[in-house]
Amino acid sequence: MLTVVLLAALIAAFVVPGMSRAASAELPEDMLGVWITSDPKYADRSFEIGRTELTLQVGKDSFVNHVIDRVELDERGGAELYTVHYLDDSGVEYELAFYYQTDEIRLKNQRTMMWRKKP
């Protein structure tokens, strides 16, 4: 019985930390700014990533600002998957998850659509 308990403790000590989904992260400087896509369905949509705020354009002249609560980075699989946790005015938490390369963002749930930083 003691052997089983020790084996379980060793597995937990070495395997569980390696299974951690993401680590706390800072947003890279070149990620900050307004992001747009050429997809015509999203012609009046964009998002702006700031140090402490995420602004979503939800219509032609309609913008919603959110406070960024925290950022996680998962680098498994050779890609940088960022998850930005943000709060609405009521304190409800939402998340925006995306894959990031220096000049493009692809949303986790729409990987075929490319977003580019607005010049």
C-alpha positions as CSV (number, residue, x, y, z in Angstrom):
1,M,0.0,0.0,0.0
2,L,2.9,2.4,0.9
3,T,4.4,1.6,-2.5
4,V,1.2,2.7,-4.3
5,V,1.0,5.9,-2.3
6,L,4.6,6.8,-3.0
7,L,4.2,6.0,-6.7
8,A,1.1,8.2,-6.9
9,A,3.0,11.0,-5.2
10,L,5.9,10.7,-7.7
11,I,3.6,10.7,-10.6
12,A,1.8,13.8,-9.3
13,A,5.1,15.6,-8.7
14,F,6.5,15.0,-12.2
15,V,3.6,14.6,-14.5
16,V,1.0,17.0,-13.2
17,P,3.2,20.2,-13.5
18,G,4.0,19.2,-17.0
19,M,0.4,19.0,-17.9
20,S,-0.2,22.6,-16.9
21,R,-2.2,24.1,-19.7
22,A,-0.7,27.6,-19.6
23,A,1.5,30.0,-17.8
24,S,0.9,33.5,-16.7
25,A,2.3,35.9,-19.4
26,E,2.8,39.5,-20.5
27,L,1.6,40.7,-23.8
28,P,4.4,41.4,-26.3
29,E,4.9,45.0,-27.2
30,D,4.4,44.3,-30.9
31,M,1.0,42.7,-30.2
32,L,-0.4,45.9,-28.8
33,G,-2.6,47.8,-31.3
34,V,-5.6,47.5,-33.5
35,W,-6.2,44.2,-35.4
36,I,-8.4,43.9,-38.5
37,T,-9.2,41.2,-41.0
38,S,-9.9,41.4,-44.7
39,D,-12.8,39.0,-44.4
40,P,-15.9,41.0,-45.7
41,K,-18.1,39.5,-43.0
42,Y,-16.0,41.4,-40.4
43,A,-15.6,44.7,-42.3
44,D,-17.0,46.6,-39.3
45,R,-15.2,44.6,-36.7
46,S,-11.8,45.0,-35.1
47,F,-10.2,44.6,-31.7
48,E,-7.5,46.6,-29.9
49,I,-5.1,45.1,-27.5
50,G,-3.6,47.4,-24.9
51,R,-1.6,46.7,-21.8
52,T,-4.6,46.8,-19.5
53,E,-7.6,47.0,-21.8
54,L,-9.2,45.1,-24.6
55,T,-11.5,47.1,-26.9
56,L,-13.9,45.3,-29.2
57,Q,-15.4,47.0,-32.2
58,V,-18.9,45.4,-32.4
59,G,-20.4,47.5,-35.2
60,K,-19.6,50.4,-37.5
61,D,-19.3,53.0,-34.7
62,S,-19.8,50.8,-31.7
63,F,-16.9,49.9,-29.3
64,V,-16.8,48.1,-26.0
65,N,-13.9,48.5,-23.6
66,H,-12.9,45.7,-21.2
67,V,-10.3,45.5,-18.4
68,I,-7.8,42.7,-18.9
69,D,-7.7,40.6,-15.8
70,R,-4.8,38.3,-16.8
71,V,-3.1,36.7,-19.7
72,E,-2.0,33.1,-20.2
73,L,0.4,31.6,-22.7
74,D,0.5,28.0,-23.8
75,E,3.5,27.2,-26.1
76,R,2.9,23.5,-26.5
77,G,2.9,22.3,-30.1
78,G,5.2,25.0,-31.4
79,A,2.6,27.7,-31.5
80,E,1.9,30.6,-29.1
81,L,-1.7,30.3,-27.8
82,Y,-2.6,33.4,-25.8
83,T,-5.7,33.5,-23.7
84,V,-6.7,37.0,-22.6
85,H,-9.1,37.0,-19.7
86,Y,-11.1,40.2,-19.5
87,L,-14.0,41.5,-17.4
88,D,-17.2,43.3,-18.5
89,D,-18.7,46.2,-16.5
90,S,-20.4,43.7,-14.2
91,G,-17.2,41.9,-13.4
92,V,-18.1,38.8,-15.5
93,E,-15.0,37.2,-16.9
94,Y,-14.7,36.3,-20.6
95,E,-11.7,35.1,-22.6
96,L,-10.3,35.7,-26.1
97,A,-8.0,32.9,-27.2
98,F,-5.8,33.2,-30.2
99,Y,-2.6,32.0,-31.9
100,Y,0.0,34.8,-32.3
101,Q,2.9,35.2,-34.7
102,T,4.7,38.5,-35.1
103,D,2.4,39.9,-37.8
104,E,-0.8,37.9,-37.5
105,I,-3.4,36.6,-35.1
106,R,-5.7,33.7,-35.7
107,L,-8.5,33.2,-33.2
108,K,-8.6,29.7,-31.7
109,N,-12.1,29.1,-32.8
110,Q,-11.5,30.5,-36.3
111,R,-8.0,29.5,-37.3
112,T,-8.5,30.0,-41.0
113,M,-9.2,33.7,-40.6
114,M,-6.2,35.9,-40.3
115,W,-6.1,39.2,-38.4
116,R,-3.4,41.7,-39.2
117,K,-2.3,44.7,-37.2
118,K,-3.6,48.0,-38.6
119,P,-0.8,50.2,-39.9
